[in-house]
Amino acid sequence: MTAQIPLYDVVQIGYGPVSEIMALALARQGRSVAVFERWKVRFALPRAVCIDHELYRVLSALGMSKDLPAVSHKGPMYRWFNADWKELLAIDWESESISGGPEVNFVHQPTLEKMFEDVVQACPNVELNLGWEAIEATQTPDYVELVVRDFETDERRTVRAKYLIGADGANSLVRQAIGSTQEDRGFEADWLVIDVLPNEGVTLDIPPAAQWCNPARPTTIVPAGVKDGRYFRRWEFMRLPHETREELEHEHVAWDLLAPWVKPDQATIVRHKVYTFRSLLANTWRKGRMLIAGDAAHVMPPFMGQGMCAGLRDDWNLAWKLNLVLDGKADDRLLDTYQPERRPHVSDVIDLSMYLGKIICIPDAAKAAARDQAFFGGEAPPPPAFPSLTDGILRRGADGAVQAPAGLLSPHGRVSTGDREGRFDDVAGLGFLLVSRSNAAEAALGETQRAFLDKLGAKRVQLVARGPEASEGVLVDLDDKFIPYMTQHGIDTMLVRPDFYLYGAVDNAQEVNTLVDDLAADLQRHGVRLGGVPTRQSTQAVEPLAVHA
């Protein structure tokens, strides 16, 4: 008798941080998830060294807010120097962010991943298959079929899933299966990466986080996270044209390069290896029931610390859409928005990383001197702004253009209501939110619009500034995050998507029904089937309420 082929909601290939967080997000929705990873033991050395404020918020929303402070620490000012240690530019990573907390937190990736792994392993609906290599992926209109083999015994298995996510790295099988080509953005450089653990009691006289744009040897110095109370440090040295990769990987060469800052009796080298920094962007992120995320979809230079962050954004964007699809509330047209939303965003992040990479990766003294003069003379163009969403499910004007402030990241901070105080996401909840700064929008909300928001599972929230005691159920903006943000952008009421980006906003509470109608029409156009889609004539008002689940 032939064994029945198991069918999962989602199968994932790869088990790095992007796959771990994807599995966790799906597990919290109640999905059945199977993960297949070729290696039985997690890679023990750090690669990524930081997470930005947006992803810190995401990880907190996924249940890790209490554990994150123990595995991360506030990022310092990120300073760029020329060969003479004169500052070219500075990026303020320690300032207060829109999401609350610093712009960037540094992490020790193996410690961070152990936290991820512990949380995932506590999910009974996630099946981990370590030591199993994916060798073939095909699909029908109804399911994806994946053939895997035990890496040690060569035993073969076949599994099926409603969707397959390839978080399987730069050499992705899934990317090949969907026939995706890659756009090479033209950045390529070899760098020797050295992770160092200083001895107990040793304090190194080095910048907290710096790029030394020295043409004789472009060098990076950054934190590499904390483990058991001990702080790692990372140096990265660019391979010069006359050097080979092989000679750079000798340990004595590593110590020679480290000599100006740290000696062998002061620290231990944890890892030294040459990596090629590249800029690659997949042209197709989805075909039918197969999708890619993380390094399978994009590879970028590390100078903004955004490689892992970009992959986690893929997860967070995809998770809420898969939730609607797997719940039967949307067809897979909704997944057509994944690439239009994520690819331009990550493309802009790659551009930003390349801009910074081109500043430091100059081994020619004359060209470096010209670069320095451009910065000191104020002639160098400023770094591109960090991107927002520019396409997809965003409110548009009559001309079809995205209507500001749609696409911006929403604020986050501490709020209180009655006797309860906490993070906004914990108090207000996750998912779609209609956030207003008075009760006028709630009063103006029509019955049909209200019913639509309820079917969508959207919460309705009223926020006020700190001051006299607020009405029952109203959230007080304790950190002054929301009200100043809404004032800055001329917002009375805003619709926030489950991934924390603004769908759209209105400056007049009486326009709230138009805002909700536009969301309903957009979701319907992208395959969401909730029924009762409102029309703009449905504007009957009811008594105001403050916070609604």
N, C-alpha and C positions, 0 to 999 in steps of 0.2 A: 504494500500500500504506500503510495507516494505521500510524504509528509506535506501538510498544508504550508504554503509560503506565508510567513507572517506579514501583516499589513500594519504599518505605523502611520500616525499623522504626519510625522516628519522624520526623515533620516538625514543625519549630518555626517560628512566626511571631514576628518581632522578633529583634533582635540586641543588646540591652543586656546588662548584667552577669548578669541572671537567666538569659537564654537562653544566654549563653556558658557559664556553669557547668553548666546542664542538658546542653548539648551535650557538654561535657567528661566529665561523669559517665557519660553513655550511651556515649560513644566508648571510655572505659576498660573498659566491659563488652563491647566488640566490636560495638556496634550500628551499623547504617547510619543516618545522620542527615542530613537536609537542612534548611537554615535559609534562610528568605526574609525579607529586610529591605528596606524601601522605600528607605532612603537608602544611597548608596554609601560615604559617608564617615562614620565614627563621630563622634558628637557630641563636640566638643573641649573643652567646659567642664564643670567638676565639678558634680555635684548632691549625691550622698551624700558624707559626709566621714569616716565611721567604720565599722568592723566590730567586732563584739564578740568575746569570747573563743571562743564556740561556733563562730562562722563562721571565725575564724582557724584553729581546729582542722580544720574541714571543708576549707578551702582547702589546708591542709597535707596532709591525707589524699589530696587530689586531685593531689599531686605538686608543690606550690608552696612547700614549707617553706623551701627554700634562698633563694628569691627574695623572699619576703614581707618580711623585715627591711629590704630596700632600698627598699621602696615604702610603708612604714608606720612609725609611731612611737607610742610609749606615750602613752595618753591621760592628761591631767592631772585634778586634782580639778575637778569640775563644780559651780560655786557659783552660787547664786541670791541676788541682792541686791534690796533695795528702792530707792526713789529716792535715799535718803541713803547708799547703799552699805553698809547693814547687812545681814548675812547672814540670809536666810530659811531656806534649807536647803542642804545639800551632798550630792552624789552622788559616791561614791568610785570614779572610773573608773580610778585608777592602782593600786588594790590587787590583790594576787595573786588570780587567779580559780580556779575549780574545774577549768578546762581547762588550767591552766598559763599563765603570763604575765599581763599586766594584764587588767582587765575589758574595756577598750576600747582599740583601736588606731585612730589617725587615718590617713587615706589621702587622696591626691590621685586622685580617681576616674579621670580620663583615663589617668594612669600605671598605676593598678591594672588598668583595662580593657585597656590595651596588653599587660600581662603575661598576662591571660586570653586575649586574642586570639592572642598568640604560641603559647601552649600548645595552643589549639584548632586553629590552622592547621597544627600539626605532626601532627594526627590525620588519617590518610588516609581514614578512614571518615566524616568530617564534610564535607559539601558545602555551601559558603557561596555563597549567591545574593544578592549585594548589588545594590540597584537594582531589585528585584522586589517589587511590591506584591501582597499577598493580597487578592483581591476576592470570592471565594465559597468557602465550605466546606460540604460535605455529607458524609453518611456512610451506609454500608450496614452490615449485621451483620458484614461481613468486612473493611472498610477505610474509611478517610476519603479523600475526594477533594477536592483543593484546586486552585482556579484562580488563577493568578498572572499578572501582566502586567509587562512591562518598563516602568519608569516613564518612560523617554525615548522608546522606539520604539512603545509600545503592543502589542508582540508578546505573545501569550497562550500559556501553557503549562498543562498539567494534570499533577498528580502525585498519587500515592496513598501512603498510609502505614497501618501497623497502628494507630498512635496519632498524634494531633495535639495539640501543646501550644501554647497561646496565651500567649506571654510578650510580648504586643503592646500593653502599656500600658493607661492608664486608659480609652482609647476602643476597647477590644479588639473585633476582629471575631469572635473565637472566643467571647467572652462573649455577644455578640449571637446567634451561631449556635446556642448551646446554650439560648438563651432565658432567660438568667439576669437577674434584677432585682438591684438594689443596695439595701442598707440604708444610709441616710444617718444617721450617728450624731450629726449636729447641729453639728459643729465646722466653721466656715468663717471664714477671716481672710486678708486680703491682706498680704503682706510683701515689701518690697524686699530682694532678696538681692544683696550686693556682695562679690565675691571680689577680694582685693587681694594683690599680690606686692610686698613691701617691697624697696627697692633694696639692693644689696650693702652690707653693713656697717651697715645701719639696724636698730636695736633699738627696738621700740615699747613704750611704757609702758602695757601693757594686761593685764588678767587672762588667764591661759592659756585658760580656758573659763568663760564666765559668761552668765547671763541677768540683765540689768538691768531689773528689774520697775518701771520708771518710768512712771507713767500719762501723763506728758507725751510720752513716746516709748518704748514697750517695745522693747528692743534685745537682740540676741543677739551674742555675740562668741565665736568658736570657731576652733580650727585648721582648715585646709582641706587638709592633707596636705603632702607634700614631693616635689619634683621636682628632680633633678640637684643635690641638696644644699641647695635653697632652699625655705623654708617659706612656704606660702600662709596667709593669714588670711581669715576670713569675718566680715562683719557682716550682720545682718538687722534691718531696721527695720519695725515694724508700720505699715501705712497707717492714718492717723487718719480719723475719720468725715468731716471736712470736706475731705479730699484726694481727688484722682482718681488712678487708676492711671497715667494718661498723664503727669501732672506729676512724679510720683515717678521716672519713668524718664529724666528729663533728667540728663545727667552732672553738671551744676553742682549739682543738688540732691543727688546722691550725695556730692559733695565737701563740701557744706555739712553733711550729716549726719555725715560722717567727721571733720569738723574737730576735735572734741575729742581725737581719738586719732592721726590721721595726716594729713599735708599732701601736696599734689600733688608736692612736690619730694622726698618720702620714699618714694614707692611708685607703682605702676601699677595702675589698676583693670583687672582682667581681664574682669570681667563685672558688669553691673548690670541687674537685671530683676525685675519684680514677679511673684510667684507667688501662687496661691491655695492655701492649706493647707486640706485638707478631710479628712473621716473617712468613707470609703465601704467597704462590705464586701459582696462578691458573695454572693448567697443560694444559688447553684448553682455548684459548681466543676468538675463533671464531668457529661457526658451521653454515654453510650456510649463511643466511642473519642476523644472530644474532652475536653480538660482545660485549665484556665487556671492561671496562676501569676504571682507578682509583682504589679505594679500592675494587671494585668487582674483580679486577685482582691481586692485590698485597697489602699486609699490611706489614709495616716495623717499627722497633723501630725509635724513633724520633731524635736520637742523631746527625744526619746529617741534619735535617730539610728538608728531601727530600720527605716526603709522598705526599703532594699536588703537588710538582714539578714533581714527577714521573707520576702522573695522567695527568698533563697538557702536558707532553711529549707524552703520549698516544694520546691525542687529536691531537696534531700537526702532528704526524706521520700518523694518520688515515685520517686526513682532506684532505691532498693533494691526497691521493690515492682514497678516495671516490669521490673527484672532477673529476678525470679522469673516474672513473667507471660511475658515474651519468651523465657525459657528453656523454657517449657512446663511449669514446675513449679507454676504456679498459674493459675487462670482469673481473669477480670477482676473477680470479686467482691472480690479483694484491693484493687483500686483504690477500692472503695466506702469504704475506711477513710481515704482521703486527706483528704476534707473534714472528717469528724468529728474527725480529729486536728489538722489545721492551722487550721480556722476558729475554734474556741474559743480556741486559743493566740493567734492573731493578733488576735482580738477583745479579749483581755485586754491585749495590747500596745497596741492602739489606745486602750483605756481609760486605760492608764498615760500614753500620750502626751497624751491629752486632759486628764488631771488636771494635768499640767505646763503644758499650753497655757493652761488656764484661770487658772493662777496669774499668768502674765505678760501675757496679753491683756486687760488691764484699763485702758482709757484714761480712766476716771473717778477723780478724786482721792479722793473720799470712799470709794468702794468699795475702792480700793487701800489706803487707810488702815485700813479694817476688816480686809482681808486681812492686812496687816502685824501688826496687833494679835493676830489669831488665831494667827499663827506665833510671835510673841514670847511670847504667853501660853500656848503649848503646847496651844491648842485646835484647831489645824488638823489634819485627819486626815492620817496619814502616807501617802506614796505607796504605791499597791498594790505587792505583791511581784511580782517578775518571774515569769511563769507557767511551769508545767511542763505536760506532757501530761495531759489529764483524760479522754480517751475513745479508743476504737479498740482496737488490739491491746495491751492491758495486762492484767495478771493481776488477777482479781477474786475477791472472797470469796463465800461462800455466798449472801449477800444481793444479789449482782450489782454491788456497789459496788467501784470500783477499790481494790485493797489496797495501802496504802503499804508500801514506797517506790516502787511502780510509777509510772512517768511522770516520775521525776526524771532530770535529766541526770547521766550518769556522770562520774566524775573522769578526769583525764588528767594525766600527768606523765612524768618520766624514770624508766626502769627499767633494770635490768641482769640479765644471765644469763650466767654464765661470763665469756667475754672480750668479750661484746657489751653495749653500752650505747646507749640511744637513747630516743626518744619511744615511749610505750606502743603507739600505733597502728602504728608501724614494726616494733616487735619482736614484738608479739602478733599483729598482722594486723587486717584489717577484716572486717566481717560480724557474724554472731551470735557472741557469746562467753559462755561459762559461766566465771565468775570466782569462785574460792574462796580463802579465806585459810588453808586447811590441805589436806592430802591426804585428809581424811576423806570429803569429797564425792566425790572421784574413786573412792575405794574403795567407796563405797555405790552408785555409779551402775550401774544394771542394763544388761544386754546390749541390750535393746530400746531403752532410752533412749539408750544409746551409739550404736546404729545410726541412730536418728532424727537425732541431732545430726550424725552423719557425713554423712547424706544432705542435711541442711540446709547443710552446709559450715561448721558452727559449730566454733570453736576452744575448747579447754578449757585454762584458765590457772590456775595457782596463784601467789598473791602472798604475800610475807612482808615484814615490816618490816626496815629496816636493822639489822644486828647481825652475829652470827657468820656465817661463810661459809655460804651457802645450798646446798641440795642441787642437783644438776645439773638444769637445765631450769626451776627455780623462778625467778620474776621477783622481784627485790628492788625495793621501793618507795623509790627514791632521794629523791624529793621529798616524802615523807610525804603523799601525796595519797590513796591508796587505803585503807590500813589505818585511818587516822582517820575517813575517810568511812564505811567499813563499820562501824566501831565506833559512830559517831554514830547510824547508822540501824539498828543491831542486825542486821547482815547477816553471815552466814557465807558464803553463796553467792548470787551474783546472775547473772541472765541479762540481757545487754545486747544491745539491738537494733542493726542496722547503722547507724542514725542516732544512736547513742550514748545513747539513752534506755533506762532500765531497763524491761524487760518485767515483771520481778518479782524477788523475793528471798525467801530463807528464813533463819531465824536458827539452824537446826540442820542440819548436813550430812546427817543421815539423811532429811531431807525433800526432798533434791535430786531424787528421781525424781518426786515429786508436782509439783515446779516444772517439770520438763521435760515431764511429761504435760500439764500445763495449757497450756504453749506449743503443744504438738503439737495439742491439741484446738482451741485458738484459731485457729491457722493453718489447720487443716482446715476449720473453720467459715467462714473467710474465703477459701476457695477454693484453698488450697495443697494440692497432691497429691503428696506425697513417697512414700507407701506406708509400710507398717510403723509406723503410728501406735501409740505405746506405750499400754499400759494400766497402771493403778496396781498390778496384781499382778506386773508385770515388774520385779523389784527385785534380781535376782541380782547380787551384787557380784563385781568382778574386782580384780586387783592394781592399786594406785594408780600413776598416771603424773602428771607435773607439767604439761607443756605439750604440747598436741597440735594439729596442723593438721587 
